[in-house]
Amino acid sequence: MRVVEVTAYGGPEVLRMARRPEPEAGDVPGRVRVRLRAAGVNQADLRIRAGRYPGHVGDLKPPFVLGTDFAGTLMDPAPGMPAGTRVAGFVPWFDELTGEGTYAEVLRAAPEWLAPIPDDVDYTVAASVPLASATAQQGLDRLALPEGSTLLVTGASGVVGRLAVQYAAAAGVRVVAVAHEGDESELKLLGAEHSIERGTPEDVVARVVAAVPERVDAVFDGAFHSAPALAAVKDGGAFIALAADRTPTAERNIRVETVRGRPDAARLKETLEKVAARELITRVADVMPLEEVAEAHRRAEAGHRPGRIILMI
């Protein structure tokens, strides 16, 4: 089968197409095979490839296969889902550390990672959702904000931030969303009370304070602003970071935590059903063939356009 391997740590040029044996049914107990149709390009993929997580990859060394989000078709039956079911999910890559990711034609998956894809959701849309929705939901769970609290969501034009805006607004939280130019009106439709244009972290903080002079109760840092964004938080507030190397040091009694999404099939099933019903809106930025993975990484790193880049397999 075709895979994309990270041949060394570095820029997008280290990604290479390769061939590996296709997994056989039952070769890993408790795992089922999924023939992949789409895989998402996540920020974690870029950071792993660049070698920014040496303390988090254990003894794993190149060559290995990147990729977390996926959508495809079950090749083997799973509990409650016969072979042939369209499924989506994500690989908890840092927990597995097998070097077997989703930039491949076939994946061994744990059944508890998988949720069925509704008929009205295509593979590209489904592949944009799993890790983003888990990260947004579990980050908001950790914040545990009461109704009426104020939350700053940076990176709100991206998939994780966009879902965080929608989940938080649905819970009665007042959201200040930091958006790409042109996205302000849409984010207000999705539930943001205030939508401000992105900029340097210092510019963002100034705009937040202008909109919310008392400062916000918490930050969901989808844009990896890190320490500078703490200035937007009240004393004793909270801050959720999405990457270990972008987690600021706590100050002014602000609670700082890092969230890494964990698979939750029941929640993912509910989320995909809401996507099908247009009750939740995700965003696909580009759809590219697997062979163009290096260009996909370049576009993602350059902020080519907000949203998830999807690799078709």
C-alpha positions as CSV (number, residue, x, y, z in Angstrom):
1,M,0.0,0.0,0.0
2,R,1.0,3.6,-0.5
3,V,2.1,5.6,2.5
4,V,3.9,8.9,3.2
5,E,6.9,8.6,5.4
6,V,8.8,11.2,7.4
7,T,12.3,10.3,6.3
8,A,14.1,12.8,8.7
9,Y,13.0,15.7,10.9
10,G,12.9,18.9,8.9
11,G,10.8,20.8,6.4
12,P,8.1,19.5,4.0
13,E,10.7,18.1,1.7
14,V,11.4,15.2,4.2
15,L,8.0,13.7,3.3
16,R,8.3,10.9,0.8
17,M,5.9,8.5,-0.8
18,A,6.7,4.8,0.0
19,R,5.3,1.3,-0.1
20,R,4.5,-0.8,2.9
21,P,2.8,-4.2,3.2
22,E,-1.0,-3.8,3.6
23,P,-2.2,-5.0,7.0
24,E,-4.0,-8.3,7.2
25,A,-7.2,-9.1,9.0
26,G,-6.6,-9.9,12.7
27,D,-2.8,-9.3,12.5
28,V,-3.1,-7.0,15.5
29,P,-5.6,-8.3,18.1
30,G,-8.4,-5.9,18.9
31,R,-7.8,-3.7,15.8
32,V,-9.9,-3.5,12.6
33,R,-8.8,-2.3,9.3
34,V,-10.1,0.9,7.7
35,R,-9.5,1.6,4.0
36,L,-8.9,5.3,4.1
37,R,-10.4,7.8,1.7
38,A,-9.4,11.1,3.3
39,A,-6.9,12.3,6.0
40,G,-6.6,15.7,7.7
41,V,-3.4,17.7,7.9
42,N,-3.2,18.9,11.5
43,Q,-0.9,21.3,13.2
44,A,0.5,18.4,15.3
45,D,1.6,16.7,12.0
46,L,3.6,19.8,11.1
47,R,5.2,20.1,14.5
48,I,6.1,16.4,14.7
49,R,7.6,16.5,11.2
50,A,9.7,19.6,12.1
51,G,11.1,17.8,15.2
52,R,9.5,20.1,17.7
53,Y,8.4,17.3,20.0
54,P,11.5,15.3,20.8
55,G,10.4,14.7,24.4
56,H,7.0,13.3,23.3
57,V,7.9,10.7,20.7
58,G,9.8,8.3,22.9
59,D,12.2,6.0,21.0
60,L,10.3,6.5,17.7
61,K,12.6,7.6,14.9
62,P,12.1,8.2,11.2
63,P,10.9,6.8,8.9
64,F,7.4,6.8,10.3
65,V,3.9,7.7,9.0
66,L,2.2,10.9,10.2
67,G,-1.5,11.6,10.4
68,T,-4.3,11.6,13.0
69,D,-7.7,12.4,11.4
70,F,-9.2,10.0,8.9
71,A,-12.4,9.0,7.1
72,G,-12.8,5.7,5.2
73,T,-14.6,2.4,5.0
74,L,-14.4,-0.5,7.5
75,M,-12.7,-3.6,6.0
76,D,-13.5,-5.7,9.0
77,P,-16.6,-5.6,11.2
78,A,-16.5,-3.6,14.5
79,P,-19.0,-3.7,17.4
80,G,-22.3,-2.3,16.0
81,M,-20.8,-1.6,12.6
82,P,-20.5,-4.2,9.8
83,A,-17.7,-4.2,7.2
84,G,-18.4,-1.6,4.6
85,T,-19.6,1.0,7.1
86,R,-18.3,4.5,6.4
87,V,-16.4,5.7,9.5
88,A,-14.3,8.6,10.8
89,G,-12.0,9.0,13.8
90,F,-8.6,9.9,14.8
91,V,-5.4,8.2,15.9
92,P,-4.1,9.2,19.4
93,W,-0.7,9.4,17.8
94,F,1.3,10.3,20.8
95,D,-0.3,7.6,22.9
96,E,0.2,4.9,20.2
97,L,3.7,5.9,19.1
98,T,3.7,3.1,16.6
99,G,4.6,5.4,13.7
100,E,1.5,4.2,11.9
101,G,-0.6,7.3,10.9
102,T,-3.3,8.2,8.5
103,Y,-1.1,9.2,5.5
104,A,-1.7,5.7,4.2
105,E,-4.2,3.6,2.2
106,V,-5.1,1.3,5.1
107,L,-5.0,1.9,8.9
108,R,-5.3,-0.4,11.8
109,A,-7.8,1.2,14.2
110,A,-9.2,0.5,17.6
111,P,-13.0,0.3,17.4
112,E,-13.4,2.8,20.2
113,W,-11.9,5.5,17.9
114,L,-14.6,5.0,15.3
115,A,-18.0,6.7,14.6
116,P,-20.2,6.1,11.6
117,I,-20.4,8.9,9.0
118,P,-23.9,10.0,8.2
119,D,-25.1,9.7,4.6
120,D,-25.2,13.4,4.1
121,V,-21.5,14.0,5.1
122,D,-18.8,13.3,2.6
123,Y,-15.3,11.9,3.4
124,T,-13.5,15.2,3.1
125,V,-15.9,16.9,5.6
126,A,-15.8,14.0,8.0
127,A,-12.0,13.9,8.0
128,S,-11.9,17.6,9.1
129,V,-13.9,16.9,12.3
130,P,-12.6,14.2,14.7
131,L,-9.5,15.6,16.4
132,A,-10.8,19.2,16.2
133,S,-14.1,18.4,17.8
134,A,-12.5,16.4,20.6
135,T,-9.9,19.1,21.3
136,A,-12.6,21.8,21.4
137,Q,-15.0,19.8,23.6
138,Q,-12.4,18.5,26.0
139,G,-10.7,21.9,26.3
140,L,-14.0,23.5,27.2
141,D,-14.7,20.7,29.6
142,R,-11.4,21.6,31.4
143,L,-12.4,25.3,31.5
144,A,-15.8,24.4,33.0
145,L,-17.0,28.0,32.5
146,P,-20.4,28.9,33.9
147,E,-23.1,30.4,31.7
148,G,-22.4,34.1,31.1
149,S,-18.7,33.8,31.4
150,T,-16.5,35.4,28.7
151,L,-14.1,33.3,26.6
152,L,-11.5,34.5,24.1
153,V,-11.0,32.0,21.2
154,T,-7.9,32.7,19.2
155,G,-7.6,30.9,15.8
156,A,-11.4,31.0,15.5
157,S,-11.3,30.8,11.7
158,G,-9.7,27.4,11.9
159,V,-11.6,24.2,12.5
160,V,-10.7,23.7,16.2
161,G,-11.4,27.4,17.1
162,R,-14.5,27.5,15.0
163,L,-16.0,24.4,16.8
164,A,-14.9,25.9,20.1
165,V,-16.9,29.1,19.3
166,Q,-20.0,27.0,18.5
167,Y,-19.8,24.7,21.5
168,A,-19.1,27.6,23.9
169,A,-21.9,29.8,22.6
170,A,-24.3,26.8,22.8
171,A,-23.4,26.5,26.5
172,G,-24.3,30.2,27.1
173,V,-20.7,31.5,27.2
174,R,-20.0,34.9,25.8
175,V,-17.4,34.4,23.1
176,V,-14.8,36.8,21.7
177,A,-13.5,35.3,18.5
178,V,-10.2,36.2,16.8
179,A,-10.8,35.8,13.1
180,H,-9.2,36.1,9.7
181,E,-10.2,39.3,7.8
182,G,-13.6,38.6,6.2
183,D,-14.7,36.0,8.7
184,E,-16.0,38.3,11.4
185,S,-19.7,38.3,10.3
186,E,-19.7,34.5,9.9
187,L,-18.3,33.9,13.3
188,K,-21.0,36.1,14.8
189,L,-23.6,34.0,13.0
190,L,-21.9,31.0,14.6
191,G,-22.4,32.4,18.1
192,A,-19.5,34.9,18.8
193,E,-20.6,38.0,20.6
194,H,-17.6,39.9,19.5
195,S,-15.4,39.1,16.5
196,I,-12.1,40.9,16.0
197,E,-9.5,40.7,13.3
198,R,-6.4,38.7,14.0
199,G,-2.9,40.4,14.3
200,T,0.1,40.1,16.6
201,P,-0.7,38.8,20.1
202,E,-0.3,42.3,21.4
203,D,-2.7,43.7,18.9
204,V,-5.2,41.0,19.7
205,V,-5.0,41.7,23.4
206,A,-5.6,45.5,22.8
207,R,-8.7,44.7,20.7
208,V,-10.0,42.3,23.2
209,V,-9.6,44.9,26.1
210,A,-11.4,47.5,23.9
211,A,-14.3,45.1,23.5
212,V,-14.3,43.7,27.0
213,P,-12.6,46.3,29.3
214,E,-12.9,44.0,32.4
215,R,-10.9,41.3,30.4
216,V,-12.1,37.7,29.7
217,D,-12.6,34.9,32.1
218,A,-10.6,32.4,30.0
219,V,-8.7,31.9,26.7
220,F,-8.9,28.9,24.4
221,D,-5.7,29.5,22.5
222,G,-6.3,28.0,19.0
223,A,-3.7,30.2,17.4
224,F,-0.8,29.3,19.7
225,H,-0.3,32.8,20.9
226,S,0.9,31.5,24.2
227,A,2.2,33.9,26.9
228,P,1.2,37.2,25.3
229,A,-2.5,36.2,25.3
230,L,-2.4,35.8,29.1
231,A,-2.7,39.6,29.3
232,A,-6.3,39.3,28.1
233,V,-7.3,37.2,31.1
234,K,-8.6,38.4,34.4
235,D,-6.6,37.6,37.5
236,G,-7.7,34.1,38.6
237,G,-8.9,33.2,35.2
238,A,-8.0,30.2,33.0
239,F,-6.0,29.5,29.9
240,I,-6.2,26.4,27.6
241,A,-3.2,25.7,25.4
242,L,-3.2,23.2,22.5
243,A,0.5,22.4,22.3
244,A,3.1,21.6,25.0
245,D,5.6,23.9,23.5
246,R,3.1,26.8,23.4
247,T,1.9,26.5,27.0
248,P,2.7,29.7,29.0
249,T,3.8,29.9,32.5
250,A,1.0,30.7,34.9
251,E,0.8,34.2,36.4
252,R,-1.7,36.3,38.4
253,N,-3.3,33.1,39.7
254,I,-4.4,32.1,36.2
255,R,-5.0,28.4,35.8
256,V,-3.0,27.2,32.7
257,E,-3.6,23.8,31.2
258,T,-2.6,21.9,28.0
259,V,-5.3,19.8,26.3
260,R,-4.6,17.0,23.9
261,G,-7.8,15.5,22.4
262,R,-8.6,11.9,23.3
263,P,-10.9,9.7,21.2
264,D,-14.5,9.7,22.3
265,A,-16.6,7.7,19.7
266,A,-20.0,8.6,21.3
267,R,-19.3,12.3,21.2
268,L,-17.9,12.1,17.6
269,K,-21.0,10.3,16.4
270,E,-23.1,13.1,17.9
271,T,-20.9,15.8,16.3
272,L,-21.0,14.2,12.9
273,E,-24.8,14.0,13.1
274,K,-24.9,17.7,14.0
275,V,-22.6,18.4,11.0
276,A,-25.0,16.5,8.8
277,A,-28.0,18.5,10.2
278,R,-26.0,21.8,9.6
279,E,-26.1,22.4,13.4
280,L,-22.3,22.5,13.5
281,I,-20.2,24.1,10.8
282,T,-16.6,22.8,10.0
283,R,-14.3,24.2,7.3
284,V,-12.3,22.5,4.6
285,A,-9.6,24.8,3.2
286,D,-8.2,22.6,0.4
287,V,-8.5,19.0,-0.9
288,M,-5.3,17.6,-2.3
289,P,-4.1,14.2,-3.5
290,L,-1.9,12.2,-1.1
291,E,1.0,12.6,-3.6
292,E,1.0,16.4,-2.9
293,V,1.4,16.0,0.8
294,A,4.6,18.2,0.9
295,E,2.7,21.1,-0.7
296,A,-0.2,20.5,1.7
297,H,2.3,21.0,4.6
298,R,3.7,24.1,3.0
299,R,0.2,25.6,2.6
300,A,-0.7,24.7,6.2
301,E,2.4,26.3,7.6
302,A,2.0,29.4,5.5
303,G,-1.6,29.9,6.6
304,H,-2.7,29.5,3.0
305,R,-6.3,29.8,4.1
306,P,-8.1,29.0,7.3
307,G,-9.6,25.5,7.7
308,R,-8.4,21.9,7.4
309,I,-6.4,20.7,4.4
310,I,-7.6,17.2,3.5
311,L,-5.5,14.6,1.7
312,M,-7.5,12.4,-0.7
313,I,-6.3,8.8,-0.7
